[in-house]
Amino acid sequence: MSRPEPDPASGPAPGGAAARSPEVAADVPLADYTTLGLGGPAARFRVAADTEELIAAVAETEAAGDALLVLGGGSNLVVSDQGFPGTVVHAESRSVEFRNADEGRVRIRAGAGVPWDPLVARTVAEGLSGIEFLSGIPGRVGSTPIQNVGAYGQEVSQTIVEVLVYDRRTGERRTMGNADCGFAYRDSVFKGDDRYVVCEVVFELERSQVSRPIRYAEVARALGTEAGSRVPLDQARETVLELRRGKGMVLDPDDPDTRSAGSFFTNPVLDPPEYAEFARRAADLLGPGVEPPAHFDADGRAKLSAAWLIDHAGFTRGYGSPARISTKHTLALTNPGDATTEDLLALAREVRAGVAKAFGVTLVNEPVMVGVAL
Ligand SMILES: Cc1cc2nc3c(=O)[nH]c(=O)nc-3n(C[C@H](O)[C@H](O)[C@H](O)COP(=O)(O)OP(=O)(O)OC[C@H]3O[C@@H](n4cnc5c(N)ncnc54)[C@H](O)[C@@H]3O)c2cc1C
């Protein structure tokens, strides 16, 4: 068992003032626990140091008839300026177990509160392949199944074997296999439904010094190789970190562009008639020579680039004040310093309306909204 380094992304570490107390703390500012640095106070705030405490805190909150918010690293949350009127349970369970499995595979069972990127770093250092392209993503292990965290052609659904959950409907713990999780692009049965509290996640990785095949042309280009090839794990990680830093997608207290919730909008997926209408509007607006980037699946559904849509609807990097589009990446909405959640939402609504007007496509937010709606 080991304890990875605390994630600097995720608010005060377990030794911090609120975290040290096993008691229920009152009026804890959630801005200190979100990567946007936004959010009013939690009426009540409890820290769960292991799976048992997590389940107990959730069950007690329910028994008291209080509203519940499970908090990980706060990197995918937009919290109301008014805060949260119920109990926030901060998942801080940090247990990690590595076990050999069949055919050179290794199973990792990690508690919900384990910081994600230090775990990725450890797997890379130990020669385990499967999550290397997910380097640099903030947050905790327990949140990774919620929106099937993904980047550069890798998603956690490719390596999650099972998820131990507490089922709030039945009051029982339950092990859900990969197929039970309903994984899809930035989605799962857990997203938008607070029935399940993720307590532990089991990943299965391959013992290998080289990465999984590269799926992204951008990564291949940066490594001077071709999509489909495999590279040493540490090179894969360093390259992804470098690419992400260039986009302000690795948390850095000195870089205001990283005070975000990552990508604010998901890439829209259109069925063939919707895509035909979109392509017609794009050609009318931008001329027939402009080809909007799209990735087609086997059923002919097109995944568009939300960043391209925002750019071509006229919203450039750095747009907006006091909340602003990142100067490094069109898809990240940021709080460079003195914005409020309402400011951020006003910017998001303006961008969404501009894209809908230009292209007839309605963007959907990726982060979870707490006490607010877009
Ligand atoms: C700079 C930056 C870059 C990012 N890049 C990416 C990226 O490349 N790919 C990507 O997919 N995401 C990305 N994100 C988004 C975010 O990091 C991930 O979604 C991450 O998994 C969220 O983890 P968290 O612990 O911070 O979750 P939180 O923000 O704390 O919570 C998110 C949601 O999960 C729920 N939740 C948290 N823990 C549990 C639990 N144990 N059980 C049940 N529900 C729970 C919360 O209630 C909330 O609804 C990025 C964010 C930032 C700020």
The ligand as an SDF file (V2000), in Angstrom:
LIG
                    3D

 53 58  0  0  0  0  0  0  0  0999 V2000
   -6.8810   22.1290  -16.2010 C   0  0  0  0  0  0  0  0  0  0  0  0
   -7.8680   20.9960  -16.3420 C   0  0  0  0  0  0  0  0  0  0  0  0
   -7.7070   20.0410  -17.3320 C   0  0  0  0  0  0  0  0  0  0  0  0
   -8.6250   18.9880  -17.4850 C   0  0  0  0  0  0  0  0  0  0  0  0
   -8.4340   18.0710  -18.4700 N   0  0  0  0  0  0  0  0  0  0  0  0
   -9.3090   17.0480  -18.6120 C   0  0  0  0  0  0  0  0  0  0  0  0
   -9.1200   16.0710  -19.6420 C   0  0  0  0  0  0  0  0  0  0  0  0
   -8.1690   16.1200  -20.4110 O   0  0  0  0  0  0  0  0  0  0  0  0
  -10.0240   15.0770  -19.7370 N   0  0  0  0  0  0  0  0  0  0  0  0
  -11.0900   14.9760  -18.8970 C   0  0  0  0  0  0  0  0  0  0  0  0
  -11.8710   14.0200  -19.0380 O   0  0  0  0  0  0  0  0  0  0  0  0
  -11.2870   15.8700  -17.9110 N   0  0  0  0  0  0  0  0  0  0  0  0
  -10.4380   16.8980  -17.7520 C   0  0  0  0  0  0  0  0  0  0  0  0
  -10.6400   17.8380  -16.7820 N   0  0  0  0  0  0  0  0  0  0  0  0
  -11.8230   17.7290  -15.9210 C   0  0  0  0  0  0  0  0  0  0  0  0
  -11.5700   17.0420  -14.5640 C   0  0  0  0  0  0  0  0  0  0  0  0
  -10.2290   17.1110  -14.2070 O   0  0  0  0  0  0  0  0  0  0  0  0
  -11.9840   15.5730  -14.5530 C   0  0  0  0  0  0  0  0  0  0  0  0
  -13.3290   15.4520  -14.8970 O   0  0  0  0  0  0  0  0  0  0  0  0
  -11.7350   14.9330  -13.1790 C   0  0  0  0  0  0  0  0  0  0  0  0
  -11.9930   13.5520  -13.2350 O   0  0  0  0  0  0  0  0  0  0  0  0
  -12.6020   15.5260  -12.0920 C   0  0  0  0  0  0  0  0  0  0  0  0
  -12.1220   15.0000  -10.8740 O   0  0  0  0  0  0  0  0  0  0  0  0
  -12.3380   15.7150   -9.5070 P   0  0  0  0  0  0  0  0  0  0  0  0
  -11.8940   14.7600   -8.4500 O   0  0  0  0  0  0  0  0  0  0  0  0
  -11.7260   17.0450   -9.4950 O   0  0  0  0  0  0  0  0  0  0  0  0
  -13.9440   15.8150   -9.4960 O   0  0  0  0  0  0  0  0  0  0  0  0
  -14.8460   16.9370   -8.8120 P   0  0  0  0  0  0  0  0  0  0  0  0
  -14.7510   18.1770   -9.6230 O   0  0  0  0  0  0  0  0  0  0  0  0
  -14.5680   17.0390   -7.3660 O   0  0  0  0  0  0  0  0  0  0  0  0
  -16.2970   16.2920   -9.0220 O   0  0  0  0  0  0  0  0  0  0  0  0
  -16.8320   16.1250  -10.3170 C   0  0  0  0  0  0  0  0  0  0  0  0
  -18.1580   15.3890  -10.2040 C   0  0  0  0  0  0  0  0  0  0  0  0
  -17.9340   14.0660   -9.7330 O   0  0  0  0  0  0  0  0  0  0  0  0
  -18.6560   13.8500   -8.5140 C   0  0  0  0  0  0  0  0  0  0  0  0
  -17.7990   13.0130   -7.6690 N   0  0  0  0  0  0  0  0  0  0  0  0
  -16.5470   13.2750   -7.2420 C   0  0  0  0  0  0  0  0  0  0  0  0
  -16.0840   12.2390   -6.5160 N   0  0  0  0  0  0  0  0  0  0  0  0
  -17.0840   11.3230   -6.4900 C   0  0  0  0  0  0  0  0  0  0  0  0
  -17.2400   10.0370   -5.8940 C   0  0  0  0  0  0  0  0  0  0  0  0
  -16.2530    9.4780   -5.1810 N   0  0  0  0  0  0  0  0  0  0  0  0
  -18.4140    9.3780   -6.0600 N   0  0  0  0  0  0  0  0  0  0  0  0
  -19.4270    9.9330   -6.7580 C   0  0  0  0  0  0  0  0  0  0  0  0
  -19.3440   11.1440   -7.3500 N   0  0  0  0  0  0  0  0  0  0  0  0
  -18.1870   11.8200   -7.2080 C   0  0  0  0  0  0  0  0  0  0  0  0
  -18.8900   15.2190   -7.9300 C   0  0  0  0  0  0  0  0  0  0  0  0
  -20.0020   15.2300   -7.0600 O   0  0  0  0  0  0  0  0  0  0  0  0
  -19.1370   16.0010   -9.2040 C   0  0  0  0  0  0  0  0  0  0  0  0
  -20.4400   15.7660   -9.6610 O   0  0  0  0  0  0  0  0  0  0  0  0
   -9.7310   18.9060  -16.6120 C   0  0  0  0  0  0  0  0  0  0  0  0
   -9.8990   19.8700  -15.6040 C   0  0  0  0  0  0  0  0  0  0  0  0
   -8.9720   20.9140  -15.4790 C   0  0  0  0  0  0  0  0  0  0  0  0
   -9.1750   21.9350  -14.3980 C   0  0  0  0  0  0  0  0  0  0  0  0
  1  2  1  0
  2  3  1  0
  2 52  2  0
  3  4  2  0
  4  5  1  0
  4 50  1  0
  5  6  2  0
  6  7  1  0
  6 13  1  0
  7  8  2  0
  7  9  1  0
  9 10  1  0
 10 11  2  0
 10 12  1  0
 12 13  2  0
 13 14  1  0
 14 15  1  0
 14 50  1  0
 15 16  1  0
 16 17  1  0
 16 18  1  0
 18 19  1  0
 18 20  1  0
 20 21  1  0
 20 22  1  0
 22 23  1  0
 23 24  1  0
 24 25  2  0
 24 26  1  0
 24 27  1  0
 27 28  1  0
 28 29  2  0
 28 30  1  0
 28 31  1  0
 31 32  1  0
 32 33  1  0
 33 34  1  0
 33 48  1  0
 34 35  1  0
 35 36  1  0
 35 46  1  0
 36 37  1  0
 36 45  1  0
 37 38  2  0
 38 39  1  0
 39 40  1  0
 39 45  2  0
 40 41  1  0
 40 42  2  0
 42 43  1  0
 43 44  2  0
 44 45  1  0
 46 47  1  0
 46 48  1  0
 48 49  1  0
 50 51  2  0
 51 52  1  0
 52 53  1  0
M  END
$$$$
